C-alpha cells in the first residue's frame, strides 16, 4: 500500500462509517489532537473525531525534516509570562512560562485557567482585527 491510497489512487479512510474512540471522546466534549505519523490511510484530512491534525504528508517516512500537513495557528506570549496558541476554532496551548519554562503542563483545557485563556484569546482577537487577519479564533 502506498501512503494510504487504493490502487486507483484514491485516499483511504479506514473504519469509515464506524465509530472510533476519538469520535466518542469528541462527542463528550473532549478536544482530540494528533501530531506525527498516520499509518491508517488518508493523512491529509483529519480523521475520526480529531480537532487538531498535524501529520506526516505521506503517512510515514523520514523522521527529520519530514514533509508535514499542518494547520494554521496564531499565538501570543505576554510580558507577565503566559503563552497561548490557538488553531482555527480550537484552543490548543496555554503555558505559564514563569512556573513551567519548559512548557510541560498544557493548561489550555484546564477549567481553572478558563479566565486567563479567555483574556489571552481576546488579546489575540484584538491583534487579528488590528492586522486585518482572517483567522477564526475559538470562542
C-alpha positions as CSV (number, residue, x, y, z in Angstrom):
1,X,0.0,0.0,0.0
2,X,1.4,3.5,-0.9
3,X,0.7,6.2,1.7
4,X,-2.8,5.1,2.4
5,X,-4.0,5.0,-1.2
6,X,-6.1,2.4,-3.0
7,X,-4.8,1.1,-6.3
8,X,-6.9,3.7,-8.2
9,X,-5.1,6.5,-6.2
10,X,-8.0,7.4,-4.0
11,X,-7.1,8.1,-0.4
12,X,-8.5,5.6,2.1
13,X,-10.5,6.4,5.3
14,X,-10.1,3.3,7.4
15,X,-13.2,2.4,9.6
16,X,-15.4,4.7,7.5
17,X,-18.9,4.7,9.0
18,X,-17.7,3.1,12.2
19,X,-17.2,5.0,15.5
20,X,-13.7,5.3,16.9
21,X,-12.7,6.2,20.4
22,X,-11.9,9.7,19.3
23,X,-15.4,10.1,18.0
24,X,-16.7,9.1,21.4
25,X,-14.4,11.4,23.2
26,X,-15.1,14.3,20.8
27,X,-18.9,13.7,21.3
28,X,-18.4,14.0,25.0
29,X,-16.8,17.4,24.6
30,X,-13.1,16.4,24.7
31,X,-10.7,18.0,22.1
32,X,-8.6,15.4,20.4
33,X,-5.4,16.1,18.6
34,X,-2.5,14.2,17.0
35,X,0.8,15.2,15.5
36,X,3.2,12.8,13.8
37,X,2.6,9.8,11.5
38,X,-0.8,8.4,10.5
39,X,-0.5,4.9,9.0
40,X,-4.2,4.3,8.6
41,X,-4.9,5.8,5.2
42,X,-5.6,9.5,4.3
43,X,-3.2,11.6,6.3
44,X,-4.2,14.8,4.6
45,X,-7.6,15.2,6.3
46,X,-8.5,14.9,10.0
47,X,-9.8,11.5,10.8
48,X,-12.1,10.0,13.5
49,X,-13.0,13.0,15.7
50,X,-9.7,14.8,15.8
51,X,-9.8,18.5,16.3
52,X,-6.2,19.1,15.6
53,X,-4.3,17.3,12.9
54,X,-0.6,17.8,12.0
55,X,0.5,14.7,10.1
56,X,3.4,13.5,8.0
57,X,2.3,14.2,4.5
58,X,2.9,10.7,3.3
59,X,1.7,8.9,6.4
60,X,5.2,7.8,7.2
61,X,8.8,8.3,6.1
62,X,11.8,10.4,7.2
63,X,11.9,11.3,10.9
64,X,13.9,14.5,10.4
65,X,12.7,17.3,8.1
66,X,9.6,15.3,7.3
67,X,7.0,16.8,5.0
68,X,4.0,17.7,7.1
69,X,0.4,18.5,6.6
70,X,-0.1,21.3,9.1
71,X,-2.8,23.6,10.4
72,X,-2.8,27.4,10.7
73,X,-2.3,28.8,14.2
74,X,-1.8,32.1,16.0
75,X,-0.3,32.8,19.4
76,X,0.7,35.3,21.9
77,X,3.4,35.5,24.6
78,X,2.7,38.1,27.3
79,X,5.2,40.1,29.4
80,X,3.8,38.6,32.6
81,X,4.8,35.1,31.4
82,X,1.8,33.5,29.6
83,X,1.9,31.7,26.3
84,X,-1.3,31.0,24.4
85,X,-1.7,29.3,21.0
86,X,-4.9,28.7,19.1
87,X,-5.6,26.7,15.9
88,X,-8.7,27.8,13.9
89,X,-11.7,27.4,16.2
90,X,-9.7,25.4,18.8
91,X,-7.8,26.5,21.9
92,X,-4.7,24.4,21.9
93,X,-1.8,25.5,24.1
94,X,-1.6,27.6,27.3
95,X,1.5,27.7,29.4
96,X,2.5,29.7,32.5
97,X,6.2,30.3,31.5
98,X,7.1,31.6,34.9
99,X,6.2,28.3,36.6
100,X,6.7,26.0,33.6
101,X,9.5,27.4,31.4
102,X,9.9,24.1,29.5
103,X,6.2,24.0,28.6
104,X,5.5,20.6,30.1
105,X,2.0,21.3,31.5
106,X,-0.6,22.4,28.9
107,X,-3.3,24.3,30.7
108,X,-5.5,25.1,27.7
109,X,-8.3,22.7,28.6
110,X,-8.0,23.1,32.4
111,X,-11.1,24.8,33.8
112,X,-9.1,26.5,36.5
113,X,-7.4,28.6,33.8
114,X,-10.5,29.5,31.7
115,X,-10.3,33.2,32.7
116,X,-6.7,33.7,31.6
117,X,-7.4,31.7,28.4
118,X,-10.3,34.0,27.7
119,X,-8.2,37.1,28.4
120,X,-5.4,35.9,26.0
121,X,-7.9,34.9,23.4
122,X,-9.4,38.4,23.5
123,X,-5.9,39.9,23.3
124,X,-5.2,37.7,20.2
125,X,-8.5,38.7,18.7
126,X,-7.6,42.3,19.0
127,X,-4.3,41.7,17.2
128,X,-6.0,39.8,14.5
129,X,-8.5,42.6,14.0
130,X,-5.8,45.3,14.0
131,X,-3.7,43.4,11.4
132,X,-6.8,42.6,9.2
133,X,-6.0,38.9,9.6
134,X,-8.9,36.4,8.7
135,X,-8.0,33.8,11.2
136,X,-11.0,32.2,13.1
137,X,-10.3,32.1,16.8
138,X,-12.2,29.8,19.1
139,X,-15.0,31.3,21.2
